[in-house]
Amino acid sequence: MLALSKDAGRPLYVQLYELIRDQVRAGTLKPGDAIAAESELTRTYGVSRITVRAALDQLVREGYIDRYRGRGSYVKSTNPETRACLASFTDQMLSVGRRPRTDVLGLRIDVTAAFVARTLPFSPDVEVVRIERLRWVDGVRVALVHSYIPYDLVRGIDARDFADEGPAQSLLYVLEHRFGVVLDQGEETLVPVNAQPPVTELLGVSGGDAIALKICTVRDVTGTPVLYEEASWSGPQTQLVRRVPQSP
């Protein structure tokens, strides 16, 4: 165990942050691994809980770990391709000064087993909740999103779980912070399609217009699919689909 030094010329939280960061970079702590609990880090390194939290907060800001209330902290995947569906579109837009907004158009549990078996990466015997959302940026409609989640993971989910603005309007945020789902890897496919109803009406495009369809499957730390999503993006806004890479 590496000791922290009060005489090192750097704050203790910085030393602890660097220690954990270096373990992640070296592969000692691997994607999906749990970080020691705050109480354990406090005892191990002889520092205050405030110091530990400051170090963990820095690791979160720099994209090394995710923290979940009641479940602890986990190392993020360092492979950008497996994080493609996990970079919050809401966060990315906010970070570059854009104004994202989400309208929850529908939320219901009515997906048939046949549809699940044919299309979704879930077992056909599970209940699945379907969420339909309209995404806006700077007052312009940009995407119609249909998301499917095993209902056991989000029992009690309601449109009121989504904030009107800010980071908490994101479905990823709701899954992680409201329901404690630990997201780990995403598989993304982007294909050109021609717009058909009801996409035409909701996005304000003409029938047959070229749009982008982004399909995502997201898995948790055990490799189990927890989210399947199809998002139709209007032609003029398809550049917004390609997420700004997160800091390494």
MOKA-V196992 format. One record per residue. N is the residue number from 1. PSI is psi as a letter, one per 30 degrees, with the letter a starting at -180 (none if undefined). NEAR is the number of other C-alpha atoms within 10 Angstrom. Layout:
N;PSI;NEAR  N;PSI;NEAR
//
This chain:
1;k;6  2;k;8  3;l;11  4;k;18  5;k;12  6;f;10  7;g;8  8;f;9  9;g;8  10;k;11  11;l;13  12;e;21  13;e;22  14;e;16  15;e;19  16;e;22  17;e;19  18;e;15  19;e;16  20;e;20  21;e;21  22;e;13  23;e;12  24;e;19  25;e;12  26;f;10  27;g;10  28;e;11  29;k;18  30;l;16  31;k;19  32;f;20  33;k;16  34;k;17  35;k;18  36;k;13  37;l;12  38;e;18  39;e;12  40;e;13  41;e;18  42;e;17  43;e;11  44;e;13  45;g;16  46;h;12  47;l;16  48;l;15  49;e;16  50;e;12  51;e;21  52;e;22  53;e;16  54;e;16  55;e;21  56;e;25  57;e;17  58;e;17  59;e;19  60;e;17  61;e;11  62;g;13  63;g;16  64;e;21  65;l;25  66;k;23  67;k;21  68;k;15  69;k;11  70;f;8  71;f;12  72;a;15  73;k;21  74;k;24  75;k;24  76;l;24  77;k;22  78;g;16  79;j;11  80;e;15  81;e;13  82;f;16  83;g;20  84;e;21  85;f;23  86;f;21  87;j;16  88;k;18  89;e;21  90;e;25  91;e;17  92;e;18  93;e;19  94;e;15  95;f;11  96;g;9  97;g;9  98;l;14  99;j;16  100;l;25  101;k;22  102;k;22  103;k;16  104;j;17  105;f;13  106;k;13  107;j;17  108;l;14  109;i;14  110;g;10  111;k;15  112;l;13  113;e;16  114;e;11  115;e;10  116;e;18  117;e;13  118;e;10  119;e;9  120;l;19  121;g;18  122;l;21  123;k;13  124;f;16  125;g;11  126;k;15  127;k;19  128;k;26  129;k;20  130;k;20  131;k;20  132;k;19  133;k;20  134;k;20  135;k;23  136;l;18  137;k;18  138;h;12  139;g;11  140;k;14  141;k;19  142;f;25  143;k;29  144;k;24  145;k;21  146;k;19  147;k;20  148;k;25  149;k;24  150;k;19  151;f;17  152;f;11  153;f;15  154;h;17  155;k;10  156;f;9  157;k;17  158;l;13  159;f;13  160;f;9  161;f;15  162;k;20  163;l;16  164;f;15  165;l;13  166;a;15  167;e;21  168;g;17  169;f;21  170;k;22  171;e;21  172;e;21  173;e;18  174;e;19  175;e;20  176;e;16  177;f;16  178;e;17  179;f;16  180;g;18  181;k;20  182;j;23  183;k;26  184;e;23  185;k;26  186;k;22  187;k;16  188;k;17  189;k;12  190;k;15  191;k;10  192;k;14  193;l;15  194;k;16  195;k;23  196;l;15  197;k;12  198;g;11  199;e;20  200;e;17  201;e;12  202;e;13  203;f;22  204;h;13  205;l;17  206;l;14  207;k;14  208;f;12  209;k;13  210;k;17  211;l;22  212;k;22  213;j;23  214;k;21  215;k;19  216;k;20  217;k;21  218;k;24  219;l;22  220;a;16  221;f;18  222;f;11  223;g;11  224;k;14  225;k;20  226;f;20  227;k;22  228;k;22  229;k;20  230;k;20  231;k;22  232;k;26  233;k;27  234;k;24  235;e;19  236;f;11  237;g;15  238;f;17  239;f;11  240;f;16  241;e;17  242;j;11  243;k;15  244;k;15  245;k;11  246;l;13  247;k;8  248;none;9
//
